[in-house]
Amino acid sequence: MDYLFYLSNLGVMLAVMVALWPISIVRDDPSYIDSIWPIGFIIMAVSAGMFAGTALQQPAFWMTLLWGGRLGLHLFTRWLREGADKRYEAIKARAKINVHLFVLIYVFLMQGILLWLVSLPIQHAMAAPEAALGALAMIGLGLFALGFVFETVGDWQLSKFKADPANEGQVMDKGLWRYTRHPNYFGDACVFWGIWLVTIDGGAGYWTAIGPAFLTFTLVKWSGAALLEKNLKRSRPGYLDYIQRTRGFIPWFPKKGSASGEDNAA
């Protein structure tokens, strides 16, 4: 493993985060960082390609570009439409030092490090010689497609639900949200495991599974579903019932005999 190659990519990611941080001071709102997260993976792919001297012909690059571009645009337009995210207001409230310095360290630099970690398969792929797509890569492409559709459709369904004033304070339990409380998070996990399968098709880089494994952990147990549901249990009267009948992550048919429910309805 070329440690300098990976550390150079980390340096690029941290530099990008520092460069984008002043906007949070001007806006007094760091929550646009959510839209930077998916775009950051594209930056990592380009950075790795430049350091490795490879052309951008790797399937992992185009998969990353498709996923990151779509999600980045979705999250950025949502931020412009809805404004500051309460989660980041809560983070700022915990500051024991200058709040802007606190945001730099615990929001921007921390996310930069985590993004670099999750993107290890993408970095590895950009440094690998171009190879024909084998059986593992075909499975990976299928898993990526499943995840991309789940995340895209889930986001669209939720946006449409929230745009209707009649749904204010209600639980979203239609479409994909009927089968899993987090179709967008499930889709995200599938996307990155799919990319990983494509990147290891040449028989190397298995160790980079740490990236999608860590992402899946965060989506299920840390900053994703676990944190979101903690808030929704308090703010959505029907959410506990939704939990009783709907799978938390991997989609499946809802349990019979219950009403309805959702996840990211906030």
N, C-alpha and C positions, 0 to 999 in steps of 0.2 A: 504494500500500500504506500502511495506517495503522500506522506503527511503534509509536505509543503503545498501540494496541489489543493488539498482539502482546507488547509489553514488559509491559503490565499483566497479561496471562495468565502470563507468566514469573514475575512477582512473586508471584502467587497460588500458583504451583506450588512455588516456593522456600520460601514461608511454610509451606505444608503439610508440606514435607519437614522443616523445622526443628521444627515442632510435633510431628512423629512421632518425631523422633530420640531424645528422652529415654527412650523405651521400650527402645531398644537398650542403654542404660546399665543400666537396672533388670534387664533379662533377660540382659545380657552376650552378646547375640546379635542382630546386625542383619539376619539372613537373612529376616525377615518382609518386608523391602523388596520381595522378589519378588512378594508378593501386593498390595503397594501400587502396583506398576507398572501393571497393567491398570486398577485403580480410578482411578489418576491421569488416565487419558484421559477418564473420565467427569467428573472434576473440571474438566478443561480444557474439555470441551464445555459444562458448566454455566457456568463462568467466562466463556467467550467469549460465550455467549448473554446473560448478564447485562450485560456491557460493551457488546455490540452492540444491546441492547434488543430482541432477537428472542424470540419464543415458541419453545418446544422442539418445533417441528413439523418440523424438518429431518430427512430420512431418515438423515443421517449421525449425528445424535444417538442415534436408536433403535438403529442398527447398533452404535454404540460402547457403548451401555448393555447390549445383549445380549451382546456379546463380552466387555467388561470385567467385567460382573457374573459371568458364568459362570467365566471364568478366575481372577478374583480369589478367588472362593469356593474353587475347586479348589486354588489355591496356598496359601491360608490354612489350609485343613484339612490339607493335606499338611505344612505347617510345624508345626502342632500335633501331628500324628501322628509325624513323623520327627525333629523337633528341628532343631538347628543345621546349617546347610549348610557343608560343609568348604571350599567356595570362599571364603566370607566369613571363615573362620578363617585361611585363607592370606593374605587381604587384611590382616587385623588384624596378622598377624605381620610385615608389611612396614613397620609404623608406625615412623617416626623421631621423632615427636612424641607427645604424649598420645594414647593409642589411641582414646579417645572423640571427641576433636577430629578425629583422622584419619578416623574413620568418618563423621563429619558431612560433612567436605569431599569425601572420595573415594567414599563410598557414597551418602549421601542427596542432597547438593547436586549431585553429578555426575549421578546418575540423574534428578534433577529437570530439569536442563538438557537431557539427552538425550530425556527424555519430552516436554518442551515442543517440541523440534525435530521429533520423529516425529509429534507431534499437529498440525502445521501445517495439513494438509488439513482436519482437524476444526474447528480454529479458524476457518479461512477459510469453511467451510460455514456455521457459525453466524452469521457476519457477512453472508452473502450473502442477497439477497432470495429468498423461497421460489419455486421454479420447478417446472413439470411435469417428470416424469421422462421423459427422452428415451432415445435408443438407447444412448448411453454409460452412462447411469445403469442401464439394464437389464443391460448387460454387467457393470457394477460390482456390482450386486446378485447376479448369478449367481456371480461370482468370490468375493464375500464368503460366499455360502452354501456354496460348495465348501470354502473355507478354514475356515469355522466347523465344518463337519462333520468335516473331516480332523483339526482340532485337538482337537475334543471326543472323537471316537472314538479317536484315538491316545492321548490322556491316559487315557481309560477303560481301554483295552486294556493300557496299561503299568501302571496302578494294580492291575488285576486280576492281572497277571503277578507283580508284586512282592509281592502279598499272599500268594502261595503259597510257603511255606518251601522247597519242593522246588526252586524256581527261584533260590535264593540263589547269587550268583556266576555265574549263567548269562546268556546273551545272548538278549534278546527279539527274535525274528524271525518272529513270527506276525502275522496280520491286516495292518493297514496297514504295520507295521514290516517286512514282507516285501518291500515295494515301494520304500521309502525309509527311510534310517536316521534320518530326522528328520521324521516326519509332522506333529508339532506345530509345528515351525519352518516347514515348508512351508505349513501352514495359516495360521500367523500372517502370513506374507508375503502370501498371497492375500487375507486379510481387509483388510489395509491398502491394498493396491493396489486392491481393490474399493471401499473407502471413497473413495479418491482419485478413481476414475473417476466416482463419484456426485457428488462435490463439484465437478468441472470440467464437468459436463454443461451448465451455463449458459454456457460459453465463456470462463471466467476462472479464474484460480488455478492455471494449469499449473505455475508455479514451485514450488508446494507439493509437487511430486513429490520434492523433497529429503527429505521425511519418510519415505515408504515406501522410497525408494532407500537411505537411511542405515540403516533398520531391516533391510532385506534384507542389506546388507553386514555388519552386526553379527551377524545370525543365521548367516550362512555363513562369514565369515572372521574375526570378532573374538571376541566374548564368547559366542557360541552354539555352533554345531556344532564349530568348530575347537578351542575350549577343552575342550569336553566330550569329544571324541574323543581328545584328548591324554591325558586321565586314563583313559578306558576301554581304550585300547590296553595300558595297564599292568595294569589291574585285572580285565579280562575275557579269559581265555585264548582264547576263540573269536572275539574281536572283529576281529582282522586278517583272518580268513577271511570274516567278515561283510562287511567293507569290500570285499573282492575281488569279491563277487557281488551287492552291493546298492547301488543308486544313493544318492548322498550327500544329495541335496536333492529334486530333481524326481522324482516317482514314475515307475517303469517296472518291467517284469518283471525278476526277478533273472536273473543269468547262470546258465546251466546248468552242471552238473558240480561245484557247490560245496555246502557244507552249509547253515548258517543264520546269523542274527545280529541286532543291534539297536543302539540309540543311548543313550537316556536311562536305560538299565537300572540306573544307579547308584542 
